[in-house]
Amino acid sequence: MADGSTIGIDLGGTQLRVAAIDAAGRILDRRAAPVDRAGGVRAVIGQMEALIAAVRRPDTAVVGIGVPGAFDPGRGLVLDIPALAGWTAIPLAAEIEVRTGLPAVLENDAKVAALGEWRFGAGRGIADFAYLTISTGIGGAFVVGNRLVRGYRGLAGEVGHTRITDRSATCSCGHEGCWEAVASGTALARAARTAVERHPASQLAASAAGAPATGEIVTRAAREGCPVALSLLGEEAAWLAAGLVNVQHAFAPERVVLGGGVSNALDLMLGDIRAAMRRRLLPGHEVPDIAASRLRDDAGLLGAAVRAQEWLHETERSPVA
Ligand SMILES: [Zn+2]
């Protein structure tokens, strides 16, 4: 039974993605829908139920759900999802079980993405592995000695909120100076908007075409050789390296995999990142492999399924309560 298919769910702020996945990590069937934000919690749980029904197989044994917020894994309770209104103290695992008859397990969204990359993607076979998503914010998860690090109440990995500077814009957490506040896609977009105002004749400004500049527009302009965009990516690389040096000293991954929109520009920044890290690492230590996510948007789906499989094995091994 434990080797039957598993359902992975990636609940994002805008997209809900559901897939049936076999034990080898093959996606057997998948569905996606825009999150019914206006409909609220009940509507979104109804969407999950419908998408599970659409993809489930006769041998489906368990559902894994990546949660972009705080949760209580023991009680299957979503405590808070900052990106979605109303998700406070929601017994999501129990709701899914009642509606589908399948047990459900919750896990942090960055941790499931890390599990997906570690088991089936760019982190495969690496005992000491870091996954970082650089998008609206910065999320992270660490595998140390072949074990995902969760820490007390699951907080381990929230490196986006480690303090890295004295001055920054206010972070999503309400404080200043976080890594996320200076190196996320949001921070890059903010710097890009300022650069467009200062350099209205630049290729970057032309690419933005009057709309607010984004990290994607910076990357495109940089590939066209725009010096303003290249300079923005130089600053982004410096901030990424500053945080990655801290990550290296704390967890010492052999390989670091970067996901999220900003990782699309990794090839343009990698030389600067590596050089800056080399200057700051303790003598005698090497810069790790740094690679872009291989599974991209599927990392969370596959990882949620990996977590669900693991949980099923743990439950089967434990003595009956
Ligand atoms: Zn913060």
Residues whose N, C-alpha, C, O or C-beta is under 5 A from the ligand:
A	BS01	ZN	G160 H161 C171 S172 C173 C178
